[in-house]
Amino acid sequence: MTVPTAVEHVEPAQPPITMFGPDFPFAYDDFLKDPAGLGRIPESAYGAEVAVIGGGVSGLVAAYELMKMGLRPVVYEADRLGGRLRTVGFEGCDPALTAEMGAMRFPPSSTALQHYIDLVGLETRPFPNPLAAGTPSTVVDLKGESHYARTIDDLPQVYRDVMTAWNTCLEEGADFSDMNRALRERDVPRIREIWARLVEKLDNQTFYGFLCDSPAFKSFRHREIFGQVGFGTGGWDTDFPNSILEILRVVYTEADDHHRGIVGGSEQLPLRLWADAPETMAHWPAGTSLKSLHADGEPRPAVTRLHRTAGNRVTVTDASGRIRTYRAAIFTAQSWLLLSKIACDDSLFPIDHWTAMERTHYMESSKLFVPVDRPFWRDEARDDQGRPTGRDVMSMTLTDRMTRGTYLLENGPDEPAVICLSYTWCDDSLKWLPLSAEERMEVMLSSLREIYPRVDIRRHIIGSPVTVSWENEPYFMGAFKANLPGHYRYQRRLFTHFMQDRLPADKRGIFLAGDDISWTAGWAEGAVQTALNAVWGVMNHFGGGTDPANPGPGDVFDAIAPVELPED
């Protein structure tokens, strides 16, 4: 259920909310659009190779910008380009009918991500979240009782009470209105003042504990409903053990609101970046792309070993047995791979960074999609006597049953469509793990039959289901990171790793990036922002710099550095 916060009542004349902070309030969107560009390297470094490990959106943004500077990125990818921007088809169906196995909805506040969506010419459209303006209808089904709604006003009073409790909880416990105003106005001193106080106060607090501490949520019933129905995209009880700071970053920046999907599939973004030839770039001739810089137009295979060699170089061994040594490397894949699938020297990172990577906590997530003949859910429902009810026969569904969230995805009237029968997280995702795609579908159809006894969903299915459990994907081992209470210090170490003048000389030259180390893990915006941090770091490593008119994240780091909590 979408539970509006005070954000939605702000006068429209005010600036929009963007993912500007709160931890590191740097204007990545302004940095990207400035005509001065992201910076330059010395001509003596032109053509120098840089390893980019991981071909997700973070790796490809980093590689793309390094190429524009005149460096030669060498991209390594263990699976397929795109990472968790993974769009798949259905066997035997129209290729235009697709399913988003990873990221499928993006908030307008993701302005750095939007820069690249626009750059490669992609379009977006509203995503049908529960009770969103473009969603025909929503059914909330809890404890065997279903409620049909087109707006929140159609739901029983208790849901509006929960909405009010959440707004009050945010206002009283997290200075929501003040932070909202500061983010809109990009008031860096005020953002830092509010956030420093909250980080110190709340780093040891869970999401659930934060609710329990609020007088507005003294009712267990309200906390239970909130957990199962939630705000923005649905129930958040699977997030209750995580740090409340993780949740505040989402609600402050509207990351869970007003979502849009990429027309034709999100995987197009990394694939187009791979093939795109920038209009202007240093060193390389017109028409050069990442694809053209790689043999056969393909990235190098999985990295199997990383170690340091003379001169603080980084040496990479890949699955084909090829060994190459680089002056610099960017690692964008999930950090657990450095602990398990990639043989690493301890000397790659300081011990405190290794500890932070080892302590990383990942969220599990699963999805299952089926293709259907048409958007039959828009048919008018009828009662027991066959009379029209004025309601859709099926709706976007939030439930405490096994399916949890069911999304109805249209491609036009009477065109084949897709149902995400189930989208689940954490323990709910693990419940599906032992089951095949077909077994999962049967359980899901059985659950939905309890909610829609007159609807024969199976009759409309035109192809086999596709599914994913990200915790079982060998190069992911989880959907994304979610910090637990007490993890702020670990997070800070990883995010600030690009500032390598703080590191011993023998620990420099390899840069961490990706949503894994961002403040907003699970959002593509964080992957883009950390990629740009790493690009700045590599540029600096090669002796380059930014134009004074467009300082980069490292140039202004000391003025906006994330809060540093004491360790003693």
GIRA-V657627 format. One line per field, one symbol per residue. phi: phi as a letter, one per 20 degrees, with the letter a starting at -180 (. if undefined). psi: psi as a letter, one per 20 degrees, with the letter a starting at -180 (. if undefined). burial: I if it has 16 or more other C-alpha atoms within 10 Angstrom, else O. Layout:
# GIRA-V657627
phi = ???
psi = ???
burial = ???
This chain:
# GIRA-V657627
phi = .fdfdggfdfgffffffceenefcfdefffgfefffnepcdfgfegnfecfceodefffffffffffffoedfdedbfcbgoleecdcddgndggfeccefdfcbcfgfeffgfgfgfgemedcbgeffgmfgeegacddcclmddcebdcffeegggffffgfffffgfffdblffffgffffeleggfgffffgfffffdgedegffffffegfdfefgffffgfedmcmdqfcffegfffffffffffgelfdclfcdefnofffffffffefdgfcaemefgnfcgffedgmmcfffgedbcbecgmlfdddddfenfdcdcfbbcddffffffecedfcffffcffffgffffegddeeacbbdcecfafffefffcefenefdmdffbcgcdbefgfmccddddcpgmegccdefbccclgffffegfefgfffgfffffffffecfedefgfefdaffcbbcffdefdcmqfafbfegnegffgfgffeffeefedggedeoddebofgdefcgndfgfffffffgffgffgffeneaefgfbfefffdgfecgggdefdd
psi = pooqahhijqpiiqqqprlnaihnmpmhghghipiiairqqqhiipipqppoopkahgghgggghhghijrnpopppheqphcjnopqappjrphiorqohcpippqhimhgghghgggjkqqrqppmrpjqhjpgrqpoopkjpqppqhrhiiqqhhhhggggggggggghijlggghgghggilngggghgghgghghhihjprgghgghiphhkhphgghggghhgbqeiaqjhiihirphhgghhghgjkhkqkqqqppiphihghhhhhipoqhpqqgqqqiprgghippjjqrqaqpiqprqrqkkqppppriiippqpqhqqpoirphhhiigippqqhihqqhhhgghghippqpqqqqpqqqrhrmiiiqpqqahjjqqijqqhqrppprjrhhfpppooqjqpjqqappnhporqchhghhigiqrgggggggghgghhhhmhjpnghhipjrqqqrqohijphjgkrgrqoqrpjjghggggghjhimiiiqqhjjrippqrrihjrimqiphghggghghghggggghhjjarrphimqahhhjghhjqqpoqqi.
burial = IIIIIOIOOOOOOOOIIIIIIIIIIIIIIOIIOOOOIIIIIOOOIIIOIIIIIIIIIIIIIIIIIIIIIIIIIIIIIIOOIIIIIIIIOIOOOOOOIIIIIIIIIIIIIIIIIIIIIOOIOIOIOIIIIIIIOOIIIIIIIIOOOIOIIIIIOOIOOOIIOIIIIIIIIIIOOIOIIOIIIIIIOIOIOIIIOIIIOIIOOIIIIIIIIIIIOIOIIOOOOIIOIIIIIIIIIIIIIIIIIIIIIIIIIIIIIIIIIIIIIIOIIIIIIIIIIIIIIIOOIIIIOOOIIIIOIOOOOIIIIIIIIIIIOOOIIIIIIIOOOOOOIIIIIIIIIIIIIIOOOIOIOOOIIOOOIIOIIOOIIIIIIIIIIIIIOIIIIOOOIOOOOOOOOOIIIIIIIIIIIIIIIIIIIIOOOOOIIIIIIIIIIIOIIIOIIOOOIOOIIOOIIOIIOOIIOOIOIOOIIIOIIIIIIIIIOOIIIIIIIIIIIOIIIIIIIIIIIIIIOOOOOOIIIIIIIIIIIIIIIIIIIIIIIIIIIIIIIIIIIIOIIIOOOIIIIIOOOOOIIIIOOOOO
